[in-house]
Amino acid sequence: MAHSARTDCPELPDFFLLKRLARDQLIYLLEQLPGKKDLFIEADLMSPLDRIANVSTLKQHEVDKLYKVEYKPIVSTSDQLCFLIRPRIQTVKWIYVANADKATGRFRRYKIIFTPQKFYACDAVLEEQGIIGDVTTDEWSFYLLPLDDDIISLELPEFFRDNFLAGDQRWVRTAGSALHLLHSLYGPFSKVYGIGRCSKMAYESWREQVEEGEQKARQAEIGKVFLIDRDVDFVTPLCSQVVYEGLVDDIFKIKCACVEFGPDVTSSDKSIKVMLNSQDRVFNEIRNEHFSNVFGFLSQKARNLQTSYDKRRGMDIKQMKTFVSEELKGLKQEHRLLSLHIGACESIMKKKTKQDFQELLKTEHSLLEGFEIRESISFIEEHINRQVSMIESLRLLCLLSITENGKSSFFLCSYGVDHLLTFANLRQLGLLVEQQPGETLTVMESKVGKLVNDRTGGKLSDAFSSLAKKSNFRALSRKLNLVPKSDEEYDLRVPRDMAYIFSGAYVPLSCKLIEQVLERDGWTGLEEVTRLLNGHEFAVTGYGADSKAKNDAQRIILVMFLGGCTFSEISALRFLGREKPSMLFLLTIWLMETPRVSVTLISSIF
Amino acid sequence: PTTMLCTKFGEDRPLGGRVCLTSCCLQMMKNKADEEDYWNSSKFKAFTFDDEDDEFSRLKESKRAVNSIRPLVDEDDDEEEVEKVSWSGEPVGSISWSVNETAASNQRTDREPAFPKINTDTTSISKSHSGYSLSALFKGETHRCILGKDNTLSGDWSPEETVQRMQQGKAVSLEKFRSLQDKLLLLDYAVSAHDGNVITAPLWDLFVFPEVLFRELTDRQTALRHFIHYLTESKDQRLLLELLRYLPLSTPGLPLLQYKEHLGIADENKRRDFLKSCLSLPFSPEDSVHVEDHYTLLERQIIIEATDGHAERGGKQEIFQKFPRKASILNMPLITTLYYCCFYHYTESEGTYSSPLNIRQTFKLSEKQFFVTALAARAKLKAWPDVDALFTSRNWLGFTRKKSPLSFQRVVDVLHKNSAPTQVLQDYVALVDDAELRITLAQKHKCHDIVINTYRDLKDRQQLLGYRAKMARGSAEERKINELLNNSQIRWKN
């Protein structure tokens, strides 16, 4: 069950360097404001900051007190104030302290450090407030935060919304710079593949930055890069996650590779924060497993643990000493980890059984398969009518619309007409696909449509008529074999393809694309697929890098999801990396604060 | 279709309130009965290793210090690693400085690894988009310069170079881009560079002639979206509305943007009036129906709220005393309103605004929508006769039978979630067609009679025997099973 690591794995690049660089630069910036100072930090920068520096580091560089940036008067008595923020207009507006001080005749020095970069719009706000000379600004190029051996994050929650919804390209350069940073540290890359508008722009931005700067020849540690826009595949993030890490994220929300387990998990009265990464040996073995496999694994572990403890029976004092000093600590730790994850499993089970999870999964799988659509529509309809979880309803509706082009106004009845705006946003994103009424109706279907064509039944007939219209997902699914043949048993313990992450029902489109392109070394033969995905694909070779070099680095592939990815996708890519020794070992990047795309992307648009 | 789920997220075997993990891994543990016992004994039993064992507890105690297990959150991890790096204590200049240091061993080469440019669907830039040569409009001249990192300001750069320098955060002066044409050219280069940050910068300069700016922006969708986003972010409602006024009505999403305004209106009467004014906006046919519904609903909620608030304060109506309203009904979704009316105004005639039937009519709710909501509301009140009546239909012979637009499985679920007692639940469990499903539901809700009868009908002696073991000694259920098992008339299949 626990997949043994392949012995011929190329070594992963050491991402610690990224942390060190960010930390060094931050210290440099802090020292630009010599003397004691108070530091104000934007709320969502705190966890990332924690990962690269700690309070004592800051204290060493004369940071006195730490505050959160908030919209309220500043109580600090320090003569120097330093602000560490994202380049958000709102936050810049909050920093009106300079004007407040002027009014009271107080003199202080102010410095704003923007990360990862400053925008001209921020300057405009400062200018508007008349404090541009009073406040000095700087940039902290903290682009990438390593979260695990194989995950780096840009930690930019607004990337998705800004880019795909508002159509604002302000983060394109940021993505390009992040790539540039990786290129100069771990490159040169030999090949870059990509699909999506934003990916193309990010590639261009990176390429320009490479040309602007100097290049050093070095031994490449990362061979190839794959850029993919989140909107190329919305289906995958809309599916319920059933691999362990994904479920933990769904229920407890993993943030910066850290999760807070509440009292129901810890079986005590307090919550604890736990780092979830490869350092946690128990977690590392189950994170990519289908949930049904996790129990078996945990139970085996528990038995082993008991056996190890039992060894102490019949030991003499000396043996006991050795046992305590050599083994007990490890056992204890394992005991703690094990009981935590068992607690988490129990909690997950409790929550999932409460919400008809089984039926929900069945509906999702039917939609993916294009089977029993009417039953699925009726399930979703009832789900909505009963005003059960809005986010779930919306998720199902989006999934229905993408896979089948359906839609529903029931939603507005149950959750409020205000959601017209939500729908407009979802449509803008391409998460909700609605077809024009009357389009491609056959005679038969329009008859059925008329029969039920009052306003409530109209939705049903829409769904009906869409059955005839071939949605792109269905075609893509057929072309790429996304839904495995259903008449074969799928043994989740011995996954045969990436579909295991969705109980064997569906291979994630995004990961399948990545696999196909890497196998073919380009998009040749995938013309029909890219047409269905609205194009914007590319595959380019850097002619400097000697791609003939058969070094291990060429097997290390950086996958950058512009707009975020899910833990399920990460698990799928890890699976691919294990299965395809000839070429793959994956390194995943995401650009969202949390990869819980389905929930985040839906809830971020109200 | 088969989706091959090995997981079973059912509630088959709750054990003393705790979800039983075993049920989920039955597949893999089929042959390990002892393992099952092991797991059923709840998680912590499995790990509290014999507390009575003196030796062990002493050991535990004496070695507590040794075992102060490193916290799971490896906070100090970084610290350790930092020490490994030769940290000189000197401030580090920049990323590139550090990069140089770490990559010191590598030699320079010519700038070889050149990746090709790819076509990022840019609209080509023509030098004269605009028909305006409006030097007259340049009254509000701004002298903007954007200072970059090096704080220097010199040189005479083309629009293209200017955009490039801006991208790199270098100093530029926008002062020389004086004519509208120049400004627009700069904007177009910024757009083609795909850098949102740089796109917004020239836009402020164009602010001086909003009318022209807005008109020009309609042909420049990318810049327009950046501008709208900028205005939304800086909460400049006034300018945003002004901008919207200049946009052609056909601009997609425009009516919705105006409709969105209602969210900011707290007073319900003002909000209603605003919604009324929205009715004339050029929505899509479908959206306009929804907006109309929104208006009608709020209007009605205002009336209901006033009447019910009055009744509640008056203390005359029992229902409001017994079940005080938790929140105002204002701005609630339609279904919630229907639920509220089914709860407080169920029996009202169709003529009143608060009558559930009236609401159903006015908003053309589907049978299912109405049914589910009424069911939940009446069940919450434990008005079982009302619940029963919802299902009753007469056929042409006058016999009553229970009919439901919802599957009975779902009905049971709704009732259960509204804490219906077993006696009520079993009536509906019995109506579930599928025998297997019926047994599962009956077991879950402890409707023993149904389980027993179903096994009897299936002639399944083994299952019945098994079920008897779960019944209390001397209970009516046990007696019933015994009678059945002794009944020689039944031809058991096993």
Contacts between the chains, C-beta under 8 A, distances in Angstrom:
chain1	res1	chain2	res2	distance
A	16	B	81	6.0
A	17	B	102	6.4
A	19	B	78	6.8
A	20	B	82	7.4
A	20	B	85	6.1
A	20	B	98	7.2
A	21	B	95	5.3
A	21	B	98	5.1
A	21	B	99	7.4
A	23	B	82	8.0
A	24	B	91	7.9
A	24	B	92	3.8
A	24	B	98	5.7
A	25	B	92	6.7
A	25	B	94	6.5
A	25	B	95	6.0
A	25	B	98	7.9
A	27	B	91	6.3
A	27	B	92	7.2
A	28	B	91	4.6
A	28	B	92	5.5
A	28	B	93	6.7
A	28	B	94	7.4
A	31	B	91	5.1
A	50	B	75	7.9
A	51	B	78	7.6
A	52	B	78	7.1
A	53	B	78	8.0
A	54	B	75	7.0
A	54	B	78	7.4
A	54	B	79	7.2
A	88	B	233	7.6
A	89	B	230	7.7
A	89	B	233	4.7
A	89	B	234	4.9
A	90	B	233	6.9
A	90	B	235	7.9
A	93	B	234	7.7
A	117	B	169	7.5
A	117	B	197	7.6
A	118	B	169	7.6
A	119	B	197	4.7
A	119	B	200	7.3
A	120	B	146	6.6
A	120	B	166	7.5
A	120	B	197	5.9
A	120	B	198	7.1
A	120	B	200	5.9
A	120	B	201	4.1
A	121	B	197	7.5
A	121	B	200	5.2
A	121	B	201	8.0
A	121	B	230	6.0
A	121	B	233	7.7
A	121	B	234	7.6
A	123	B	146	7.2
A	124	B	204	5.9
A	125	B	234	7.0
A	139	B	149	7.9
A	139	B	169	7.3
A	141	B	95	5.7
A	162	B	196	7.6
A	162	B	229	7.2
A	166	B	225	6.5
A	166	B	228	7.7
A	166	B	229	4.1
A	166	B	232	7.7
A	167	B	221	8.0
A	167	B	222	6.9
A	167	B	225	3.7
A	167	B	226	7.4
A	167	B	229	7.2
A	168	B	196	4.7
A	168	B	225	6.8
A	168	B	226	5.5
A	168	B	229	4.6
A	169	B	194	5.2
A	169	B	195	6.4
A	169	B	196	3.7
A	169	B	199	6.8
A	169	B	222	7.5
A	169	B	226	7.4
A	170	B	195	7.4
A	170	B	196	3.1
A	170	B	197	4.8
A	170	B	200	7.5
A	170	B	226	8.0
A	171	B	196	7.0
A	172	B	194	5.1
A	172	B	195	6.1
A	172	B	196	6.6
A	173	B	167	6.3
A	173	B	194	8.0
A	173	B	195	4.8
A	173	B	196	7.9
A	173	B	197	6.4
A	181	B	95	7.1
A	184	B	96	7.9
A	184	B	99	5.7
A	185	B	99	6.5
A	185	B	102	7.7
A	185	B	103	7.8
A	187	B	113	7.6
A	188	B	113	4.4
A	189	B	113	7.8
A	192	B	115	6.5
A	197	B	120	7.7
A	197	B	121	7.4
A	200	B	118	6.2
A	200	B	120	4.8
A	200	B	121	7.9
A	201	B	120	5.4
A	201	B	194	4.0
A	203	B	115	7.9
A	203	B	118	6.5
A	204	B	117	7.0
A	204	B	118	6.6
A	204	B	120	5.2
A	204	B	194	6.6
A	205	B	194	6.7
A	205	B	195	7.1
A	207	B	115	5.0
A	207	B	117	6.7
A	208	B	167	7.8
A	210	B	113	7.4
A	210	B	114	7.8
A	210	B	115	7.0
A	211	B	111	7.7
A	211	B	114	7.3
A	212	B	168	6.7
A	213	B	96	7.9
A	214	B	108	7.8
A	214	B	111	7.1
A	215	B	109	7.1
A	215	B	111	4.9
A	215	B	112	7.1
A	215	B	113	6.2
A	216	B	103	5.6
A	216	B	106	5.1
A	216	B	107	7.5
A	216	B	108	5.9
A	216	B	109	7.5
A	217	B	106	5.9
A	217	B	107	6.1
A	217	B	108	6.8
A	217	B	109	4.0
A	217	B	112	7.9
A	218	B	103	5.6
A	218	B	106	3.9
A	219	B	106	7.5
A	242	B	7	6.9
A	258	B	73	7.2
A	267	B	43	7.9
A	267	B	44	6.3
A	272	B	72	7.3
A	273	B	73	5.7
A	274	B	72	4.8
A	274	B	73	6.5
A	275	B	72	6.3
A	275	B	73	5.0
A	275	B	74	5.9
A	279	B	74	6.0
A	279	B	77	7.8
A	280	B	72	7.0
A	290	B	6	7.5
A	290	B	7	7.1
A	291	B	7	5.5
A	291	B	24	7.8
A	292	B	5	7.7
A	292	B	6	4.3
A	292	B	7	3.7
A	292	B	8	7.9
A	292	B	24	6.3
A	292	B	25	6.7
A	292	B	27	7.0
A	292	B	28	7.9
A	293	B	28	7.6
A	295	B	21	5.3
A	295	B	22	7.7
A	295	B	24	5.4
A	295	B	25	3.8
A	295	B	28	7.9
A	295	B	39	7.9
A	296	B	25	4.9
A	296	B	28	4.4
A	296	B	29	6.6
A	299	B	21	8.0
A	299	B	25	7.1
A	299	B	29	7.4
A	299	B	35	6.3
A	299	B	38	7.3
A	299	B	39	5.9
A	302	B	38	8.0
A	302	B	46	5.4
A	302	B	47	7.2
A	303	B	35	7.7
A	303	B	38	7.5
A	305	B	47	7.8
A	306	B	46	7.4
A	306	B	49	7.3
A	309	B	49	5.4
A	312	B	55	8.0
A	312	B	56	7.3
A	312	B	59	7.6
A	320	B	59	7.2
A	324	B	59	6.9
A	324	B	63	5.3
A	324	B	66	6.6
A	325	B	66	7.2
A	328	B	63	6.7
A	328	B	66	7.4
A	328	B	67	6.2
A	329	B	66	7.0
A	329	B	67	5.8
A	329	B	69	6.8
A	332	B	67	5.1
A	332	B	69	5.2
A	333	B	69	5.1
A	333	B	70	7.2
A	335	B	47	6.0
A	336	B	69	6.2
A	336	B	72	7.1
A	337	B	72	7.2
A	338	B	47	7.4
A	339	B	43	6.6
A	339	B	44	7.0
A	339	B	47	5.5
A	340	B	72	7.7
A	342	B	21	7.6
A	342	B	43	4.8
A	343	B	43	6.8
A	345	B	21	6.6
A	346	B	18	7.1
A	346	B	19	6.0
A	346	B	21	6.7
A	346	B	43	6.8
A	349	B	9	7.5
A	349	B	19	4.5
A	349	B	21	7.0
A	349	B	24	6.8
A	350	B	19	5.1
A	352	B	9	5.3
A	353	B	9	5.8
A	353	B	10	7.0
A	353	B	11	4.9
A	353	B	19	6.4
A	356	B	413	7.7
A	357	B	9	4.2
A	358	B	5	7.7
A	358	B	8	7.3
A	358	B	9	4.5
A	358	B	10	6.1
A	361	B	3	7.4
A	361	B	5	7.0
A	361	B	9	7.4
A	362	B	3	6.8
A	365	B	1	7.0
A	365	B	3	4.3
A	366	B	1	6.4
A	369	B	1	5.3
A	369	B	3	7.9
A	371	B	1	4.5
A	372	B	1	6.8
A	381	B	368	6.8
A	382	B	368	6.8
A	382	B	372	6.8
A	382	B	406	6.8
A	382	B	410	6.3
A	385	B	335	6.8
A	385	B	368	5.9
A	385	B	369	4.8
A	385	B	372	4.8
A	385	B	373	7.1
A	386	B	372	5.4
A	386	B	376	7.2
A	386	B	414	7.0
A	387	B	333	7.5
A	387	B	335	5.6
A	387	B	336	6.9
A	387	B	339	8.0
A	409	B	286	7.6
A	409	B	290	6.9
A	410	B	366	7.7
A	410	B	369	6.8
A	412	B	290	5.7
A	412	B	293	7.8
A	412	B	333	7.7
A	412	B	334	7.6
A	413	B	333	6.6
A	413	B	334	4.3
A	413	B	335	5.2
A	413	B	363	7.2
A	413	B	365	6.9
A	413	B	369	6.5
A	414	B	333	5.7
A	414	B	334	7.3
A	414	B	335	4.4
A	414	B	336	7.9
A	415	B	333	5.3
A	416	B	331	7.6
A	416	B	332	7.5
A	416	B	333	4.1
A	416	B	334	7.8
A	417	B	290	5.2
A	417	B	291	7.0
A	417	B	293	6.2
A	417	B	294	3.8
A	417	B	297	7.4
A	417	B	333	7.7
A	417	B	334	7.7
A	418	B	263	6.8
A	418	B	294	7.9
A	420	B	256	6.5
A	420	B	259	7.0
A	420	B	287	6.0
A	420	B	290	5.6
A	420	B	291	7.2
A	421	B	256	6.2
A	421	B	259	7.5
A	421	B	260	5.6
A	424	B	253	5.9
A	424	B	256	5.0
A	428	B	253	7.5
A	454	B	364	6.4
A	455	B	289	7.2
A	455	B	364	5.0
A	456	B	364	6.0
A	456	B	365	6.8
A	456	B	366	3.9
A	456	B	369	7.4
A	457	B	366	7.3
A	486	B	1	5.0
A	486	B	2	4.7
A	486	B	3	7.2
A	486	B	4	7.8
A	487	B	2	6.9
A	489	B	4	6.2
A	490	B	4	4.0
A	492	B	4	7.6
A	492	B	6	4.9
A	492	B	7	7.9
A	493	B	6	7.9
A	493	B	28	7.0
A	503	B	3	6.1
A	503	B	4	6.6
A	503	B	5	5.3
A	503	B	6	7.6
A	503	B	7	6.9
A	504	B	3	7.0
A	504	B	4	4.7
A	505	B	3	4.7
A	505	B	4	7.5
A	536	B	121	7.8
A	538	B	118	5.1
A	540	B	115	5.3
A	540	B	116	5.5
A	540	B	118	6.4
A	541	B	115	7.6
A	541	B	116	8.0
A	542	B	113	4.4
A	542	B	114	6.8
A	542	B	115	4.8
A	543	B	112	7.4
A	543	B	113	7.4
A	543	B	114	6.5
A	544	B	111	8.0
A	544	B	112	3.3
A	544	B	113	2.9
A	544	B	114	6.2
A	545	B	113	5.2
